[in-house]
Amino acid sequence: MQPRTPLLRAATQKVRCPLDLGSRRSYAVHTNAQHQPPRRRAAVPPYQKILKGFEDVRSVLGTSTKLTLAEKILYSHLDDVEESLLENTNNGKNIRGNANLKLKPDRVAMQDASAQMAILQFMTCNLPSTAVPASIHCDHMIVGEKGADTDLPNSIAGNKEVFDFLESAGKKYGMEFWPPGAGIIHQTVLENYAAPGLMMLGTDSHSPNAGGIGAIAIGVGGADAVDALVDAPWELKAPKILGVRLEGKLSGWASPKDVILRLAGLLTVRGGTGSIIEYSGPGVDTLSATGMATICNMGAEVGATTSIFPFSENHIPYLKATGRSSIIDAVKGIAYGNDQYNFLRPDAGCDYDEQVTIDLSTLEPHINGPFTPDLSTPLSKFKDAVEVNKWPKTFGAGLIGSCTNSSFEDMTRAESLVKQAHAAGLRPKADFFITPGSEQVRATLEENATLKSFGDAGGTVLANACGPCIGQWKRTDGVKKGEENAILCSYNRNFPGRNDGNAKTMSFLASPEIVTAMSYAGSTEFNPITDVIPLAGGKEFRFEPPTGTQLPGSGFATGNPDFLPTSAKPDPNVQVVVDPESSRLALLDPFEPYGEGELEGLKVLYKVKGQCTTDTISAAGPWLKYKGHLPNISENTLIGAINAETGETNVAYEADGTKMSIPELAKKWKSQGQQWVVVAEDNYGEGSAREHAALQPRYLGGRIILAKSFARIHQTNLKKQGVIPLTFTNKEDYDKVSANDEIETTGLWDVLQSGGEGKVNLIVTNAGGDKIEIPVEHSLSRGQCGFILAGSALNVLAKKSKPTAA
């Protein structure tokens, strides 16, 4: 989609943000009825419809086919069971990795940064409301700096235009709008929408957090979300199933976070690609619902499509505590049947494509990083790793919370360590930041005096938002950009520059307990299990293992009622707020269709060396404010990419040697009508579900991304926007292509015409005029060929949604 210029709009009806700064009392407002259930009905999955789908699956595949839990839930959401499961699968015998599943999710959730483009795309379909329940969560655009009381009002004021747009769109189309301060999308979803057996899409890569309560939740780009919003089938290549068996029980310092930190080390950032991670075994029932969610959340770091836990008795108290007692009987009814009708556990004897076993009883805390979430080191060996790798021996900040680890259990376990240290007269030597995941948790922690414990220790409580986890952090400790330093956090991702925009910041991932305890030493060499901290008078202090509570005994507090969502009832009288002069928002026009024939005369814009994440392609941090304005955010395209031929970052060259930034060269070529290709290495587009990493190259004239391999979400996002992802048949051919080489395709037109059948080759002409032919692979399905031909997936949807003439 391209921005529509000029923006001609009738006068708009401004919709007041519920957190109007003039009337807002304080961040920590509580009402006298704070323990009454929230003023909204519990979201109940359409179980009757889902179970009818499950019956169809059993009928088509037969009861002798043993299904995993993930397959049961996924296949029960197929639009046409026979078509998806029997075509190209040897009559249903080889579904995984072969079937193109056309799915109808139950729900969509969008965070504020990605929701802007998703809604702008949805609006082009001219529908009065969404086809499935949907929600918008304002969590990404709130900066962490001085604390919630200052940061939240400042961020609301600075982003009011975007929040007004999102709220007005939510009201018009019936999407529940959770205002800034309400909480992080994944925690809000877990507390309000996620339920066993549900299938949902979320426009954030950590949406699988909901798998902790038995839901299939998949991170997608905005165009994928629009599929569900307009009632079009959403397509997914049938994933393989990677089984993780948990045995034993956690104790002492070990936490659920350590399960996924250990697994990331075993699988690497590519090990889960094309797979759903499904947990099983006796260890499952020893974990809390929120602990399971932590594990599922970080499955994104190994490239997994999603992660899921089976129904557990520990889900019941969590559902009750979060005001959803009404669905417990329904859940029990579908959880305890025999294999044929048991929907919430895998069939006995089902097969996994790969299986890993983790013994919780012997698991020790791990620390992962820096610069990648799969460099996993047991705590007992971390001091040696610091020495060998010459990592900083001190760290400047310890940060706990985020969507991954901000539950009541996480926070009370961290608090137990703070209380121990406080009793010994200690204060953290590193700056200490706390991010509650939701207003419900924050209000309960305040009532429980946990926040006071953190405050008394010198900690800074940030807003209920993503903050430093996604780069929304203004550091005040004097660390300059380019200065090597270290931080410890309980977040989920730690690519260079991820947290503070400084590529030299070494971010290490650990559990909240380990981060908290090590913050009192301020040393990366400190092991809180074995080491001591000197006290006055020659005494020594040693931490005891942390303790905590899974759920508050008196129930969760509701907190500030202004943080509750708007109604899910659409209001056609509301006009969506878009200022034609805005630098933050721009309505969209369609991308041009493919045309006919082979692609010819393409040039290689850039050859990328090494890791190229979606952060590399479309940086976050200060750029988040342009998420709704494609021309403006395109100014950051690939600015983190390393030039494979020179080693420079964000430096591209014309054929005559003219030097410029990558966006500058891309814009120049666009103005000249020169379409282009990017060449890259393995796992191109790993990281977040950042749709802009596909939109921006498309907008600037990119037609093909040629890589050694792709991350799943990004590969799909590219196809949705009309960009063709191709992989080298022989990875060594990466070395045969250079910047400014000319490329033409052979076989691509036939592949597109035939719905994905056939082979593609590239004819590469180098600067000297020599030609070579390079074989490449594609993964285009019939529907995705349609996206490419139409110019984008949205062009297809918009055409289908147009009313036919009478």
C-alpha positions in Angstrom: 0.0 0.0 0.0 1.2 3.5 -0.8 0.3 6.7 1.0 -2.7 8.5 -0.5 -1.8 12.1 -1.5 -3.3 14.5 -0.9 -5.4 13.6 2.2 -8.9 15.0 1.6 -11.2 14.5 4.5 -14.3 16.1 5.8 -14.2 17.7 9.2 -13.7 15.0 11.8 -15.3 14.4 15.1 -12.6 14.5 17.7 -12.9 11.6 20.2 -11.7 12.4 23.6 -9.0 10.1 25.0 -10.3 8.6 28.2 -7.0 9.7 29.9 -7.7 13.3 29.1 -4.8 15.0 30.9 -7.0 17.8 32.3 -9.3 15.5 34.2 -7.0 12.7 35.1 -6.4 12.5 38.8 -3.3 10.3 39.2 -1.7 7.2 37.7 -2.5 5.2 40.8 -6.2 5.9 41.2 -8.2 3.2 43.0 -11.9 3.1 43.6 -13.6 1.9 46.7 -14.9 -1.0 44.6 -11.5 -2.1 43.4 -12.1 -5.8 44.1 -15.4 -6.0 42.4 -15.2 -7.6 38.9 -14.3 -5.3 36.1 -17.2 -3.5 34.4 -17.2 -5.9 31.4 -18.4 -9.4 30.6 -15.9 -12.2 30.3 -14.8 -13.0 26.8 -15.9 -16.5 26.1 -14.4 -18.4 23.1 -17.0 -19.8 20.6 -16.6 -23.3 21.9 -19.6 -24.7 20.2 -18.2 -23.6 16.8 -14.7 -24.8 17.7 -15.9 -28.2 18.8 -18.0 -28.6 15.6 -14.7 -28.0 13.7 -13.0 -30.6 15.9 -15.7 -33.1 15.0 -15.1 -32.4 11.3 -11.4 -33.0 11.8 -12.0 -36.3 13.4 -14.4 -37.2 10.6 -12.0 -36.4 7.9 -8.8 -37.8 9.4 -10.4 -40.7 11.3 -10.1 -41.4 15.0 -7.0 -43.6 14.4 -5.0 -40.4 13.5 -3.3 -39.3 16.7 -3.2 -35.6 17.0 -1.1 -33.3 19.2 -2.8 -30.6 21.2 -1.6 -27.9 18.8 -3.0 -29.8 15.8 -6.4 -30.2 17.5 -6.8 -26.5 18.1 -5.3 -25.4 14.8 -7.2 -27.8 12.5 -10.5 -27.1 14.4 -10.3 -23.6 13.1 -10.0 -24.5 9.4 -12.3 -22.8 7.0 -12.6 -26.0 4.9 -11.2 -29.1 6.7 -11.1 -31.4 3.7 -9.5 -28.9 1.4 -6.7 -27.9 3.9 -6.0 -31.4 5.3 -6.3 -33.6 2.2 -4.8 -31.6 -0.6 -1.0 -32.1 -1.2 -0.8 -34.3 2.0 -1.1 -37.9 0.6 -4.8 -37.9 1.7 -4.0 -36.6 5.1 -1.0 -38.7 5.9 1.6 -36.0 5.6 0.0 -32.8 6.7 2.9 -31.2 8.6 5.1 -29.1 6.3 2.9 -29.8 3.3 -0.7 -28.6 3.9 -1.7 -25.0 3.3 -4.0 -24.4 6.2 -6.7 -21.8 5.6 -7.8 -20.7 9.1 -10.5 -18.7 10.7 -9.2 -17.3 14.0 -11.5 -16.4 16.9 -10.0 -13.1 17.8 -7.4 -10.4 16.9 -5.3 -8.3 19.2 -3.1 -5.3 18.1 -0.6 -3.2 19.9 -0.6 0.5 19.2 2.5 0.7 17.0 1.4 -2.1 14.6 -2.4 -1.3 14.9 -2.0 2.0 13.1 -1.0 0.3 9.8 -3.3 -2.6 10.3 -6.3 -0.3 10.8 -5.3 1.9 7.9 -5.3 -1.2 5.7 -8.6 -2.4 7.2 -10.2 0.9 6.4 -9.6 0.4 2.7 -12.0 -2.5 2.7 -14.9 -0.2 3.6 -16.6 -2.5 6.1 -18.8 -1.3 8.9 -17.2 -3.5 11.6 -14.7 -6.3 12.2 -15.8 -9.8 11.5 -14.2 -11.2 14.7 -13.7 -9.6 18.1 -10.7 -7.4 18.2 -8.8 -5.2 20.6 -6.2 -2.4 20.5 -3.6 -2.0 23.2 -1.6 1.2 23.8 1.7 -0.1 25.2 4.5 0.6 22.7 4.5 4.3 22.5 5.2 5.1 26.2 8.7 6.1 27.1 10.4 4.9 30.3 12.5 7.5 32.0 11.6 9.0 35.4 8.7 6.8 36.5 5.1 6.2 35.6 3.7 9.4 37.2 5.8 11.5 34.8 6.3 9.3 31.8 2.7 8.3 31.2 1.2 11.8 31.0 4.2 13.0 28.8 3.8 10.1 26.4 0.0 10.6 26.2 0.5 14.2 25.3 3.2 13.5 22.8 1.2 10.8 21.0 -2.3 12.2 21.4 -2.9 12.3 17.7 -2.2 8.6 17.3 -4.2 7.6 20.4 -7.1 9.6 19.1 -6.9 7.9 15.8 -6.8 4.4 17.4 -9.6 5.2 19.8 -11.9 6.6 17.2 -11.2 3.6 14.9 -11.9 1.3 17.8 -15.2 2.9 18.5 -16.3 3.1 14.9 -15.5 -0.5 14.0 -16.2 -2.1 17.4 -12.7 -2.9 18.5 -12.1 -2.6 22.3 -9.6 0.2 22.9 -7.3 -0.2 25.9 -5.8 3.2 26.6 -2.2 4.0 27.4 -1.5 2.9 30.9 -3.9 -0.1 30.8 -1.1 -2.5 30.3 1.1 -4.5 27.9 -0.9 -6.3 25.2 0.2 -9.8 26.1 -0.6 -9.4 29.8 -4.0 -7.8 29.0 -4.8 -10.6 26.6 -3.8 -13.2 29.2 -6.0 -11.6 31.8 -9.0 -11.0 29.7 -9.2 -12.9 26.4 -6.9 -15.9 26.3 -8.6 -19.2 27.1 -7.9 -22.9 26.5 -8.8 -23.9 22.9 -8.9 -20.4 21.6 -7.1 -19.4 18.4 -6.1 -15.8 17.9 -3.8 -13.6 15.9 -1.7 -10.8 17.5 0.2 -8.1 15.7 3.3 -8.7 17.8 5.7 -11.6 17.8 5.3 -12.3 21.5 1.5 -13.0 21.1 2.2 -16.7 21.9 2.3 -15.6 25.5 -1.4 -16.7 25.5 -0.3 -20.3 24.9 0.4 -20.4 28.7 -3.3 -20.8 29.2 -3.8 -23.3 26.4 -4.5 -21.0 23.5 -3.0 -21.0 20.0 -1.9 -17.4 19.6 0.3 -16.5 16.6 2.2 -13.3 16.0 1.5 -11.8 12.5 1.9 -8.6 10.5 -1.0 -6.2 10.1 -2.0 -7.5 6.7 -2.5 -11.0 8.2 -4.6 -9.5 11.0 -6.8 -7.8 8.3 -7.5 -11.3 6.9 -9.2 -12.2 10.1 -10.8 -8.8 10.6 -12.6 -9.1 7.2 -13.5 -12.8 7.6 -11.0 -14.0 4.9 -9.2 -17.3 5.6 -5.7 -16.7 7.0 -3.1 -19.0 5.4 -0.4 -20.9 7.2 1.9 -23.7 6.1 1.0 -26.6 8.4 3.7 -26.4 11.1 5.8 -29.2 12.4 5.3 -30.0 16.1 8.3 -29.8 18.4 7.6 -31.5 21.7 9.2 -30.4 25.0 8.7 -32.8 27.9 9.0 -31.3 31.3 9.9 -33.6 34.2 10.4 -32.9 37.9 9.7 -29.6 39.7 11.4 -26.2 39.9 12.9 -25.3 43.3 15.1 -22.7 44.8 16.3 -20.0 42.4 15.1 -21.8 39.2 12.1 -20.2 37.5 9.9 -20.7 34.5 12.1 -18.1 32.7 15.0 -20.5 33.0 13.1 -23.2 31.1 12.9 -21.1 28.0 16.4 -19.6 28.4 17.8 -23.2 28.5 15.6 -24.2 25.5 16.8 -21.2 23.5 20.3 -22.4 24.0 19.5 -25.8 22.8 17.5 -24.8 19.8 19.1 -21.5 18.7 17.2 -18.6 17.1 16.4 -20.7 14.1 15.6 -24.1 15.8 11.9 -23.5 16.1 11.3 -22.1 12.6 8.2 -23.7 11.0 7.3 -25.5 14.2 4.9 -25.1 17.1 6.5 -25.9 20.5 4.1 -28.1 22.5 4.9 -28.7 26.2 3.9 -31.9 28.0 5.0 -34.2 30.8 4.5 -34.3 34.6 6.4 -31.0 35.1 3.6 -29.1 33.4 1.2 -29.3 36.3 3.8 -27.9 38.7 3.9 -24.6 36.9 1.6 -21.6 37.4 -0.4 -20.3 34.5 1.7 -17.1 34.3 4.9 -19.2 34.5 3.7 -21.1 31.4 2.9 -17.8 29.7 6.5 -16.7 30.3 7.8 -19.8 28.6 5.5 -19.5 25.6 6.2 -15.8 25.3 9.9 -16.4 24.5 9.3 -19.2 22.1 9.4 -16.4 19.5 13.1 -16.1 20.2 13.7 -19.6 18.6 11.6 -18.8 15.6 8.6 -20.9 16.6 5.2 -20.3 15.0 3.8 -20.4 18.5 4.0 -22.3 21.8 1.3 -24.0 23.8 0.7 -25.8 27.1 -2.1 -28.4 27.7 -4.9 -27.6 30.1 -3.8 -27.8 33.7 -5.5 -27.6 37.0 -3.4 -24.5 37.6 -5.3 -22.7 34.9 -8.5 -22.8 37.0 -7.4 -20.5 39.8 -6.0 -18.1 37.3 -9.3 -17.9 35.4 -11.1 -17.4 38.6 -8.8 -14.7 39.8 -9.1 -12.8 36.5 -12.9 -12.8 36.6 -13.6 -15.7 34.2 -15.2 -18.3 36.4 -18.1 -18.4 33.9 -16.0 -20.4 31.3 -14.4 -22.9 33.8 -17.3 -25.5 33.5 -17.1 -25.3 29.7 -13.3 -25.8 29.8 -13.6 -28.7 32.1 -16.2 -30.3 29.9 -13.9 -30.4 26.9 -10.7 -31.2 28.9 -11.6 -34.5 30.6 -13.2 -36.6 27.9 -11.7 -39.7 26.3 -9.1 -39.3 23.5 -11.7 -39.0 20.8 -13.4 -36.0 22.5 -10.6 -34.6 24.7 -9.9 -31.3 23.0 -7.4 -29.8 25.4 -4.7 -32.4 25.7 -2.8 -34.4 23.0 -3.9 -37.8 22.0 -2.0 -40.6 23.7 0.7 -41.9 21.3 0.8 -38.8 19.1 4.1 -38.2 17.3 6.4 -35.2 17.6 8.8 -34.3 14.8 11.4 -33.6 17.5 11.4 -34.0 21.2 13.4 -32.3 24.0 13.3 -33.2 27.6 14.1 -30.7 30.4 14.3 -31.9 34.0 13.0 -29.0 36.1 14.4 -30.5 39.3 18.0 -30.1 38.1 17.5 -26.9 36.1 19.7 -24.0 37.3 19.2 -20.3 36.5 20.6 -19.2 33.1 21.7 -15.9 31.7 21.4 -15.4 27.9 23.3 -12.9 25.8 24.6 -10.5 24.8 23.3 -9.5 21.4 21.3 -12.7 20.9 18.7 -14.6 23.0 20.2 -18.0 22.3 23.7 -17.6 23.8 22.7 -19.4 27.0 25.0 -19.8 30.0 24.2 -21.5 33.3 24.6 -19.1 36.2 27.3 -21.3 37.7 29.5 -20.7 34.6 28.6 -17.1 33.9 31.5 -15.6 35.8 33.9 -17.6 33.7 32.1 -16.5 30.5 32.5 -12.9 31.5 36.2 -13.4 31.9 36.7 -15.4 28.7 34.6 -13.1 26.5 35.9 -9.9 28.2 32.4 -8.8 28.9 31.9 -5.8 31.3 32.4 -6.8 34.9 29.9 -4.3 36.1 26.4 -3.4 34.8 24.5 -0.1 35.1 20.9 -1.1 35.2 18.7 -4.0 36.3 15.3 -4.1 34.7 12.5 -6.4 35.7 8.9 -6.8 34.4 7.8 -6.5 30.7 5.3 -8.7 28.9 7.5 -11.7 29.7 7.9 -11.5 33.4 5.5 -9.1 35.1 3.1 -11.4 36.9 2.2 -11.2 40.5 4.3 -14.3 41.1 7.3 -12.8 39.4 7.1 -9.5 41.3 6.5 -11.1 44.7 9.5 -13.4 44.3 11.6 -10.4 43.4 10.2 -8.5 46.3 11.3 -11.3 48.7 14.9 -10.6 47.7 14.5 -6.9 48.0 13.2 -7.3 51.6 16.2 -9.5 52.5 18.6 -7.0 51.2 16.8 -4.1 52.8 16.9 -5.8 56.2 20.6 -6.0 55.8 20.9 -2.3 55.0 21.7 -2.8 51.3 20.6 -0.8 48.3 21.0 -1.8 44.6 24.3 -0.7 43.1 22.8 -0.7 39.6 19.9 1.4 38.7 16.8 -0.7 39.3 13.6 -0.4 37.1 10.3 -2.2 37.5 7.7 -2.5 34.8 4.3 -3.9 35.8 2.6 -5.7 33.0 -0.9 -4.5 33.5 -3.0 -2.1 35.6 -4.5 -5.0 37.4 -1.2 -6.3 38.5 0.2 -2.9 39.3 -2.8 -1.9 41.5 -2.6 -5.2 43.3 1.2 -4.8 43.9 0.5 -1.3 45.2 -2.1 -2.6 47.6 0.1 -5.4 48.6 2.9 -2.9 49.4 5.2 -4.7 46.9 5.7 -1.4 45.0 6.6 0.3 48.2 9.2 -2.3 48.8 10.7 -1.6 45.4 10.5 2.2 46.0 12.1 1.9 49.4 15.0 0.1 47.7 15.5 3.0 45.3 13.7 1.3 42.4 11.9 3.3 39.7 8.4 2.0 38.8 7.7 2.6 35.2 4.4 2.8 33.4 2.3 -0.3 32.6 3.9 -0.5 29.1 6.7 -1.9 27.0 9.2 0.9 27.7 12.9 -0.2 27.7 12.0 -3.7 26.4 11.4 -2.2 22.9 13.8 0.7 23.0 11.4 3.3 24.7 14.0 4.2 27.3 15.6 7.5 28.0 18.7 6.5 30.0 19.8 9.1 32.6 22.9 7.4 33.8 25.3 9.2 31.5 26.1 6.2 29.2 26.9 7.7 25.8 25.9 6.2 22.5 28.7 4.0 21.3 30.0 3.4 24.8 30.4 -0.2 25.8 28.3 -1.2 28.8 26.1 -3.9 30.2 22.6 -4.2 31.6 20.6 -7.1 33.0 16.9 -7.5 32.3 14.1 -10.0 32.5 12.9 -9.1 29.0 12.7 -11.4 26.0 14.9 -9.9 23.3 18.4 -8.4 23.3 19.6 -7.7 19.8 22.1 -4.8 19.5 20.6 -1.4 20.2 17.3 -3.1 21.2 16.8 -1.4 24.6 18.4 2.0 24.4 19.5 2.5 20.8 23.1 1.9 21.7 24.5 -1.0 19.7 27.3 -1.3 22.3 25.0 -2.0 25.2 25.4 -5.7 26.1 21.9 -6.8 27.3 21.8 -10.0 29.2 18.5 -11.8 29.8 17.6 -13.6 33.1 14.8 -14.2 35.4 13.5 -11.3 37.5 14.9 -13.0 40.6 18.4 -13.2 39.2 18.3 -9.6 37.8 17.1 -8.3 41.2 19.7 -10.1 43.3 22.6 -9.2 40.9 21.5 -5.6 40.9 22.6 -5.4 44.6 26.1 -6.3 43.6 26.2 -4.4 40.3 28.6 -7.0 39.1 28.2 -9.5 36.3 30.6 -11.8 38.2 28.3 -12.1 41.2 26.4 -15.4 41.7 23.6 -14.8 44.2 23.3 -18.5 45.0 26.9 -18.8 46.2 28.5 -15.4 46.7 28.2 -12.9 49.5 28.0 -9.1 49.7 30.3 -7.5 52.3 28.6 -5.5 55.0 29.9 -2.9 57.5 31.8 -4.3 60.4 33.2 -7.2 58.5 29.9 -9.0 58.2 28.6 -10.7 55.1 25.2 -11.0 53.4 24.0 -14.0 51.4 20.6 -14.2 49.7 18.2 -16.9 50.6 16.3 -18.4 47.7 13.3 -16.3 46.6 9.8 -17.0 47.6 6.5 -15.6 46.2 2.8 -16.1 45.7 1.2 -17.2 42.4 -2.0 -15.2 42.9 -3.1 -12.6 45.4 -5.1 -14.1 48.3 -7.8 -11.4 48.2 -8.0 -11.3 44.5 -6.7 -8.8 42.0 -7.5 -5.1 42.4 -9.1 -3.4 39.4 -7.1 -0.2 39.7 -7.8 2.9 37.7 -11.3 2.5 36.1 -10.2 4.9 33.3 -7.9 2.1 32.1 -10.8 -0.2 31.2 -11.5 -0.6 27.5 -14.1 1.1 25.3 -17.2 -0.8 24.1 -17.0 -3.6 21.5 -20.2 -2.3 19.9 -19.5 -0.5 16.6 -20.7 3.1 16.3 -21.1 4.2 12.6 -21.5 7.8 13.7 -17.9 8.1 14.8 -15.5 9.5 12.2 -12.0 8.2 12.3 -9.5 10.9 13.2 -6.8 11.5 10.6 -5.4 15.0 10.1 -4.5 15.6 6.4 -1.4 17.5 7.4 -0.2 14.9 9.8 3.4 13.7 10.0 2.3 10.7 12.0 -0.6 9.2 10.0 -1.2 8.9 6.3 -4.1 7.0 4.6 -3.1 4.4 2.0 -3.6 3.8 -1.7 -3.0 0.3 -3.3 0.4 -0.8 -4.5 0.6 -1.4 -8.3 -0.2 -4.9 -9.5 2.6 -7.2 -10.7 1.9 -6.8 -14.4 2.9 -9.5 -16.9 6.0 -11.5 -17.6 9.4 -11.9 -15.9 11.0 -9.2 -13.7 13.8 -7.6 -15.6 16.3 -4.8 -15.0 16.3 -5.2 -11.3 19.4 -4.0 -9.4 20.9 -5.1 -6.2 20.5 -2.2 -3.8 22.4 -3.7 -0.9 24.1 -6.9 0.1 23.7 -7.5 3.9 26.3 -9.2 6.0 25.3 -11.3 9.0 22.3 -10.9 11.3 19.5 -8.8 9.8 16.5 -8.6 12.2 13.3 -6.6 11.7 14.9 -4.0 14.0 17.7 -3.8 11.5 15.2 -3.3 8.6 12.8 -1.0 10.4 14.2 0.4 13.7 11.9 1.1 16.7 12.7 3.5 19.5 12.1 7.1 18.2 10.9 5.8 14.9 7.7 4.3 16.5 6.0 7.7 16.2 5.9 7.2 12.4 4.3 3.8 12.4 1.2 5.2 10.8 3.0 7.2 8.1 4.7 5.1 5.5 6.8 7.8 3.8 8.3 9.0 7.0 9.1 5.7 8.6 10.6 4.6 5.3 13.5 7.0 6.1 14.8 4.3 8.5 14.8 1.4 6.0 17.7 -1.0 6.6 19.7 1.7 8.5 21.1 -1.1 10.8 22.3 -3.3 8.0 26.0 -4.0 7.5 27.4 -3.7 4.0 28.8 -7.2 3.1 31.4 -5.6 0.8 32.7 -2.8 3.0 31.7 -3.6 6.6 30.0 -0.2 6.9 26.6 0.2 8.5 23.9 2.0 6.5 26.3 2.9 3.7 25.4 2.1 0.1 27.1 2.9 -3.1 25.9 3.7 -6.6 27.7 2.0 -9.5 29.8 5.1 -10.0 31.0 5.0 -6.3 28.6 7.7 -5.1 28.2 7.1 -1.3 24.9 7.6 0.5 22.6 6.0 3.1 20.5 3.0 2.2 17.2 4.9 2.4 18.7 7.7 0.3 19.7 5.3 -2.5 16.4 3.5 -2.4 14.5 6.8 -2.7 16.7 7.9 -5.6 16.1 4.6 -7.4 12.4 4.8 -6.8 12.3 8.3 -8.3 14.0 6.9 -11.4 11.7 3.9 -11.6 14.5 1.5 -10.8 13.2 -1.5 -8.9 15.6 -3.4 -6.7 16.7 -6.5 -4.8 18.3 -7.0 -1.3 20.7 -9.9 -0.8 21.0 -11.3 2.7 22.2 -14.2 4.8 20.4 -16.6 7.2 17.2 -16.0 9.1 16.5 -12.7 7.4 13.8 -10.8 9.3 14.1 -12.6 12.6 12.7 -10.8 15.7 9.5 -8.9 16.0 6.4 -9.2 13.7 7.2 -5.8 12.4 5.1 -5.5 9.2 6.9 -2.2 8.3 10.0 -4.2 7.6 8.1 -5.5 4.5 6.0 -2.4 3.8 9.0 0.0 3.6 11.0 -1.9 1.1 7.9 -2.4 -1.1 7.1 1.3 -0.8 10.6 2.3 -1.9 10.7 -0.1 -4.9 11.9 -3.4 -3.5 10.6 -6.4 -5.5 12.7 -9.4 -4.3 14.5 -10.2 -1.1 17.1 -13.0 -1.9 18.4 -14.6 1.3 19.9 -17.8 2.6 16.8 -18.3 4.7 13.9 -16.3 6.3 12.2 -16.0 9.6 8.6 -17.2 9.2 6.6 -14.0 10.1 8.8 -11.8 7.9 8.6 -14.1 5.0 4.8 -14.1 5.1 4.8 -10.3 5.6 6.8 -9.8 2.4 4.4 -11.9 0.3 1.5 -10.0 1.8 3.0 -6.7 0.5 3.8 -8.0 -2.9 7.6 -8.6 -2.3 8.9 -11.9 -3.5 11.1 -13.8 -0.9 13.5 -16.2 -2.6 16.2 -18.4 -1.1 19.5 -19.6 -2.6 19.3 -23.3 -3.6 23.0 -23.3 -2.8 23.9 -21.0 0.0 27.4 -20.6 -1.5 25.9 -18.6 -4.3 25.5 -15.7 -1.9 29.1 -14.9 -2.6 28.4 -14.6 -6.4 26.1 -11.6 -6.1 27.2 -8.0 -5.4 25.7 -4.6 -5.0 24.6 -3.0 -8.3 24.5 -6.3 -10.1 21.5 -6.5 -12.5 19.0 -9.3 -12.0 16.2 -10.8 -14.1 14.0 -13.7 -13.3 13.3 -16.8 -15.3 10.4 -19.1 -14.5 8.8 -16.7 -12.0 5.9 -15.7 -14.3 5.0 -19.4 -14.9 5.1 -20.0 -11.1 2.8 -17.1 -10.5 0.4 -18.1 -13.2 0.3 -21.8 -12.1 -0.3 -21.0 -8.4 3.1 -21.9 -7.1 4.1 -24.8 -9.4 7.6 -24.7 -11.0 11.1 -23.5 -10.4 12.7 -20.0 -10.5 16.2 -19.0 -11.6 17.9 -15.6 -11.5 20.2 -14.3 -14.3 22.8 -12.1 -12.6 24.8 -9.7 -14.7 27.8 -8.2 -12.9 29.6 -4.9 -13.4 31.9 -6.4 -16.1 28.9 -7.7 -18.1 29.4 -11.4 -17.2 26.2 -13.4 -16.7 25.6 -16.2 -14.3 22.5 -18.2 -13.6 21.6 -18.9 -10.0 18.9 -21.4 -9.0 16.6 -20.2 -6.2 13.7 -21.6 -4.1 10.3 -20.1 -3.5 7.6 -21.0 -1.0 4.6 -19.3 -2.7 1.3 -21.0 -2.3 -1.6 -20.5 -4.7 -3.1 -17.8 -2.6 0.2 -16.0 -2.1 0.8 -16.0 -5.9 -2.5 -14.1 -6.0 -1.1 -11.6 -3.6 2.0 -11.0 -5.8 -0.1 -10.7 -8.9 -2.6 -8.3 -7.4 0.2 -6.1 -5.9 -0.6 -7.1 -2.3 -2.9 -9.2 -0.2 -4.9 -6.2 0.7 -5.6 -5.5 -3.0 -7.2 -9.0 -3.1 -9.2 -8.4 0.0 -10.4 -4.9 -1.0 -11.6 -6.3 -4.4 -13.5 -9.1 -2.6 -15.1 -6.7 -0.2 -16.4 -4.2 -2.8 -20.2 -4.5 -3.1 -21.3 -5.9 -6.5 -23.5 -3.7 -8.7 -27.2 -4.4 -8.6 
